Amino acid sequence: MHRFFAELEPSVTVTEQNLGDRVRYILCSNTFDVTELERLRRETVPSSNENATAEDAVPQVAEQPAHVDTAVNYPVVADSNDDGTFAQELEIVEEAIVEMRSTPLENRPRLPRKCLSKRNQAVVSALNPMLGTYLEASRDLCDTDSILFGVALAVCRIIGANVSTAGQR
């Protein structure tokens, strides 16, 4: 997809991650309905007598599942191995962010330092896509701080790390 975009728009510099984030945002925000996505796909896919590998570069956007958090209305793309833990992790993140927004800085718990094991890295990687949607909706720097701290707290809770009680440093 990145190569395809670079060929179509050579003057625009975009990373693969940025392009993927934009695709996920468009999918989750329901900017286009299914018929419009199909029309766009037909326009961008080359004819069958042209390069057949270019079709692989175009994402099958209408078929990707998306979770939408209705309480705050933040769209979140589910990971491919969604076995019910995704919804639970999303709930933990939501609770931690709400908790941190209402907690004064001096009363926040102390987060432990953890090594980046494969399991911890997998948890962080699973939560990364949803972090962007929260940060986009951030109202100010204090809210951004609460979101980042809340997600860090959620990671600690998901991996089972011991978190000190609020206010104890």
C-alpha positions as CSV (number, residue, x, y, z in Angstrom):
1,M,0.0,0.0,0.0
2,H,2.9,2.4,0.8
3,R,4.5,1.7,-2.6
4,F,1.2,2.3,-4.3
5,F,0.6,5.6,-2.5
6,A,4.2,6.7,-3.2
7,E,3.6,6.1,-6.9
8,L,0.3,8.0,-6.9
9,E,1.5,10.9,-4.8
10,P,5.3,11.2,-5.1
11,S,5.4,14.8,-3.7
12,V,3.8,13.7,-0.4
13,T,6.2,12.2,2.1
14,V,4.3,9.7,4.4
15,T,5.5,6.7,6.4
16,E,4.0,3.3,6.3
17,Q,2.8,3.7,9.9
18,N,1.2,7.1,9.1
19,L,-0.5,5.7,6.1
20,G,-1.8,2.7,8.1
21,D,-3.1,5.0,10.8
22,R,-5.0,7.1,8.2
23,V,-6.6,4.0,6.7
24,R,-7.7,2.8,10.2
25,Y,-9.1,6.2,11.0
26,I,-11.1,6.3,7.7
27,L,-12.4,2.8,8.3
28,C,-13.4,3.5,11.9
29,S,-14.9,6.9,11.5
30,N,-17.3,5.7,8.8
31,T,-16.3,8.5,6.6
32,F,-17.3,6.5,3.5
33,D,-20.1,3.9,3.3
34,V,-19.5,0.4,1.8
35,T,-20.6,1.4,-1.7
36,E,-18.3,4.4,-1.8
37,L,-15.4,2.3,-0.6
38,E,-16.1,-0.2,-3.3
39,R,-16.3,2.5,-5.9
40,L,-13.0,3.9,-4.8
41,R,-11.4,0.5,-4.8
42,R,-12.6,-0.2,-8.4
43,E,-11.1,3.2,-9.4
44,T,-7.7,2.4,-7.8
45,V,-7.3,-1.2,-8.8
46,P,-5.7,-1.6,-12.2
47,S,-7.4,-3.6,-14.9
48,S,-6.8,-7.3,-15.0
49,N,-4.4,-7.1,-17.9
50,E,-2.0,-4.8,-15.9
51,N,0.2,-5.7,-13.0
52,A,-1.6,-8.3,-10.9
53,T,0.5,-7.6,-7.8
54,A,-0.8,-4.1,-7.5
55,E,-4.1,-5.5,-6.4
56,D,-2.4,-6.9,-3.3
57,A,-1.2,-3.4,-2.5
58,V,-4.7,-2.0,-2.2
59,P,-6.2,-2.9,1.2
60,Q,-9.5,-4.7,1.5
61,V,-10.9,-2.0,3.7
62,A,-14.6,-3.0,3.9
63,E,-13.8,-6.4,5.3
64,Q,-11.7,-5.2,8.3
65,P,-13.6,-5.4,11.7
66,A,-13.6,-2.4,13.9
67,H,-14.6,-1.9,17.6
68,V,-16.2,1.3,18.5
69,D,-16.2,2.5,22.1
70,T,-19.8,3.9,22.4
71,A,-19.3,5.6,25.8
72,V,-16.7,8.1,24.5
73,N,-17.2,7.4,20.8
74,Y,-13.6,6.6,20.0
75,P,-13.1,4.2,17.1
76,V,-10.6,1.4,17.8
77,V,-9.4,-1.2,15.3
78,A,-9.3,-4.8,16.7
79,D,-6.3,-6.9,16.5
80,S,-6.5,-10.1,14.4
81,N,-6.4,-12.5,17.3
82,D,-9.4,-11.0,19.1
83,D,-10.5,-13.6,21.6
84,G,-12.5,-11.5,24.0
85,T,-9.4,-10.0,25.7
86,F,-9.5,-7.0,23.4
87,A,-12.8,-5.7,24.9
88,Q,-11.5,-6.4,28.4
89,E,-8.2,-4.5,27.7
90,L,-10.3,-1.6,26.2
91,E,-12.4,-1.5,29.3
92,I,-9.2,-1.4,31.5
93,V,-7.8,1.5,29.4
94,E,-11.1,3.4,29.6
95,E,-11.2,3.0,33.4
96,A,-7.6,4.0,33.9
97,I,-8.0,7.1,31.8
98,V,-11.1,8.2,33.6
99,E,-9.5,7.5,36.9
100,M,-6.4,9.6,36.0
101,R,-8.4,12.5,34.8
102,S,-10.0,12.8,38.2
103,T,-6.8,12.2,40.2
104,P,-4.5,15.1,41.2
105,L,-0.9,14.7,40.0
106,E,0.4,14.3,43.6
107,N,-2.0,11.4,44.3
108,R,-1.2,9.3,41.2
109,P,0.2,5.9,41.8
110,R,3.9,5.2,41.2
111,L,4.3,3.0,38.2
112,P,7.0,0.3,38.3
113,R,9.8,0.0,35.7
114,K,9.3,-3.2,33.8
115,C,11.6,-4.9,31.3
116,L,10.3,-5.1,27.7
117,S,9.6,-8.8,27.5
118,K,7.9,-10.3,24.5
119,R,4.6,-10.5,26.4
120,N,4.9,-6.9,27.6
121,Q,5.8,-5.7,24.1
122,A,2.7,-7.5,22.7
123,V,0.5,-5.8,25.2
124,V,2.0,-2.4,24.4
125,S,1.7,-3.1,20.6
126,A,-2.0,-4.1,21.0
127,L,-2.8,-0.9,22.9
128,N,-0.8,1.5,20.6
129,P,-3.5,1.8,17.8
130,M,-6.1,2.9,20.3
131,L,-3.8,5.5,21.9
132,G,-3.9,7.7,18.9
133,T,-7.6,8.0,19.0
134,Y,-7.6,9.2,22.6
135,L,-4.8,11.7,21.9
136,E,-6.6,13.2,19.0
137,A,-9.5,13.9,21.2
138,S,-7.3,15.4,23.9
139,R,-8.4,18.9,25.0
140,D,-5.2,20.2,26.5
141,L,-1.8,19.2,27.8
142,C,-3.2,18.1,31.2
143,D,-5.7,15.9,29.4
144,T,-2.9,14.4,27.2
145,D,-0.9,13.7,30.4
146,S,-3.8,12.0,32.0
147,I,-4.3,9.9,28.8
148,L,-0.7,8.8,28.6
149,F,-0.5,8.1,32.3
150,G,-3.8,6.2,32.2
151,V,-2.7,4.0,29.3
152,A,0.6,3.3,31.1
153,L,-1.4,2.4,34.2
154,A,-3.6,0.1,32.1
155,V,-0.6,-1.7,30.7
156,C,0.7,-2.3,34.3
157,R,-2.7,-3.7,35.2
158,I,-3.0,-5.9,32.1
159,I,0.5,-7.4,32.7
160,G,-0.1,-7.8,36.4
161,A,2.5,-5.5,37.6
162,N,2.3,-4.3,41.2
163,V,1.3,-0.6,41.3
164,S,1.8,1.4,44.5
165,T,-1.3,2.9,46.1
166,A,-2.1,6.5,45.2
167,G,0.0,9.2,46.8
168,Q,2.8,6.9,48.1
169,R,6.1,7.5,46.4
